Amino acid sequence: MIRFLKSLVLLPIAALVILLAVANRAPVPLSFDPFNAEAPVFSVNLPLYAILFGAVALGIVVGGVFTWLGQGKTRANVRYHRREATRYEREASRLRAYAPDSETQGGAYTVPNTGRTALPAPR
């Protein structure tokens, strides 16, 4: 179902992109010299669709980089919590080695000097 919906959306977009490329294949000057319009120093002739696709690709890359940089604090927080969870798991497994065997005592053990029984810690 998801595959069908994805193709339902992507096929018209692909058709529009192909139509844009075919309709705008004539070369246009792309100038990076704002001071000399008649004879620019930095100028290149490219098809208009290549300029548009390049601008979109550059926008995707720049947006991805800034999003990745903006999520740095979240990634650091996740790393910290993952280390803490690993540390707690190691500590719990180390403490399980000292826990009384629940099978031999029926799942409970006697608390010293009180005569009461206590349930084992959940696993």
HELIX and SHEET records of a PDB file:
HELIX    1   1 ILE A    2  ALA A   23  1                                  22    
HELIX    2   2 LEU A   48  GLY A   70  1                                  23    
HELIX    3   3 GLY A   72  ARG A   96  1                                  25    
SHEET    1   A 2 PRO A  27  SER A  31  0                                        
SHEET    2   A 2 SER A  43  PRO A  47 -1                                        
SHEET    1   B 2 TYR A 109  THR A 110  0                                        
SHEET    2   B 2 THR A 117  ALA A 118 -1                                        
END                                                                             
